[in-house]
Amino acid sequence: MQFPAIPRTQVSTPVYGKNSPSMESPLSAESAPPTPAPRNHTPSPSPRAEAQELRMEEKERTVDTEEDPIYMSLLSEVVVDEPAEDASEKAEERAEREAQRQLLATEELVYTERNYLRLLQVCTSTIRSNLQKLQPQLPNLDSMFLYIEEVIDVSGRLLSLLDQKQLTPHDPLFLETLCDAFLSLSTDMESAYKEYLANYNTVTALENSYKQKDALWTEIVKVIKSSEPEVNATSLSFFLVMPVQRIARYPLLLQTIMKHTEPGHPAYSLLEQTARTAIALNCRINEYKRFREVADKYKKTETLTIRDKMNRLNSHSIAKKTARLSQFIKHETGIAPKLVDEEFDALEGFFYLLENGITVLHENVETYLDHLQRFLSCRPEEFDLDMDGEKPAICYKEIITALRQWILPTFEKRMRTLVHKPICALRELLAGPRNLISKRLDKLLDYELIEEKPSLSYDEQAVANTYKTINTLLLNELPQFNGLALTLLWGMLGAFSCLHKDLAKDMEQLFQGFTQQLPHGSLEPNAFWEWAECSVLEGARRLESLCWNVKDQLNAPIVQPLSPGSQKRLKVLTDKHGSGKIYQLMGHVVGTRDLDLSLNRGELVAIISEMDTRGDKRRWLVDAGGPRGYVPSSKLVRYHQVTMDPPPSPHLITTMDHAGGVRRHSCTPGVRRPSYTPDTPQPRLLRSMSMTVPCLQVLAGYDFMARSSHEVSLRAGETIRVLEPHDKKGSCDWSLVEVRGQRGYVPSNYLTVMPTSTTPTAPYR
């Protein structure tokens, strides 16, 4: 825009000289003003050039024109109006570009979120189902897709919140809707992504294990390519790494949108809050992942051999363990103060209390199930007890059959499913926190050694960070673990009670059909419980009495067949010391002190003194048929000689009664086998036995492994039939026996004759 030229007033200055005219009067000068010089009509310059020209003229001007208001206003319009117009145009263009970039960034966030969700759904549905059809099945395939369903769910909910308002990125309210949706799902997003990222190392390790098998990996790649050919993926990690990348991209996209959003925008403050939330969310996820890595490193229980432990020893480890031990001793002796954390100490004490309760419950449940299994294995109703005519016995048989076939097996199955399996799993979970607590103590000792140093080296800083990480992890996670473990424990105890309640109902329903047929069915409740208590106590008393009788029978003196050498020693010892002094060794004796004897099990000795020279009654002085010395009194038992020649094999012993009839031996508990001395006549002994004789059986006292085809192997406690108590050369050191249908020689001192109880014999018919 050009302005008309502004006329300037020119003032002439008179020149005085030799040829100059005379000075004119001022009036004439004022009446005839000079004519202004003509201007050249050239093209007008640009506004800026004209403004510069005006500034130059202003400097050269001798007449002060600043007092002219018209001139000043026109000059300001020339200088200012045109740049302001250009600046406004540029600002509008810049605002349009920023709005366009904001729109593109917003569209990118929404579009990539939809594509990301679609690929995850393809991976978890199509690809996973196709991989499950492979034969043989992939091991631990479900571990590859652990926690990915939660990620898909939170991503789908984010898009659903955006679609509910039916807005597009061009709408002014879309940005506010996006921020509100992201902020509302930030907590769920953190929970889903932090578990997935913490488990991602397991995913990569599992995929690497698949790659080790070429044929299997080729099939996996074929399935992936055929399931989604457009993507051209060649591994599962192509899909499974997307959540790791996506959670880190949210802050970048939100910051890009905020960068291109004017501060005066209505949603700018909300957008700024959303960006900060996304950054904080990533920081917390990374911190959680770091905690999990530390926990996974230290919570493992290593089973090392002595060689492995020796290989780990070096100067650094020895110095570290020595420093820890020194610091621990200082704590225990009070030389150095111990760093006390009351909050952690309370959590640790409750954890150990909880661990003890879980361990005791686990042991009790296992013992309970073992007793139940033993009860089910005993089936007395299957045997003929000569009680077929009695109604109570018939009812008992039907009741116990129903219990064993239906009620108790169902109860046991539910007990193992609802109580035993959970308690076993919970007990295994205790190992991780226990190891972390133990490792925290080690790291605490290391931390106390470097805590007061003004500056730390790189390794010392790593030690301090490790302790702080473990301590923070335990303070954050141990309360949750204790709470969940206690809840599970109460749940298992409740299930245990409910199972017994259901068992009582089933048994009550079963017994209702036999109430009238049982002798106690008509009793009042109080009388019934009194009768039941008395019956149980009486049965327990009888059972205890039976157990004691069996124990007495098992602890009865062991009677062994004597070899010719032992018979000679017995005769010599009896003649010299008398039959009342003859004792037999119950086990092997090895001399460890002066004058101690080393004797084998079953050897005969005669007691000389029932104490040693110092009055110790635990060592007896004995005569072993030549050498004399001390043996432990606990290894000696009075010798009982068999009343008649023991049979070479465990067959029934028959004898003639006073009428000449053949009697068959049977058993009666409580009858002891009489002993005799060589001076006692045998017919008199038979008369003193009345109608009873001992029944003996030969057992293997020890395990024996055959070394040739002429020998046979034995197992301790096995019943044996002795064919010949000597070998072909007449040596009594070896006996020909038959066991398990095989015949062969075994050492005679490996055989033991065990007496059975005796009873009056009955006629053999």
Order of alpha helices (4+ residues) and beta strands (2+ residues): alpha-alpha-alpha-alpha-alpha-alpha-alpha-alpha-alpha-alpha-alpha-alpha-alpha-alpha-alpha-alpha-alpha-alpha-alpha-alpha-alpha-alpha-beta-beta-beta-beta-beta-beta-beta-alpha-beta-beta-beta-beta-beta-beta
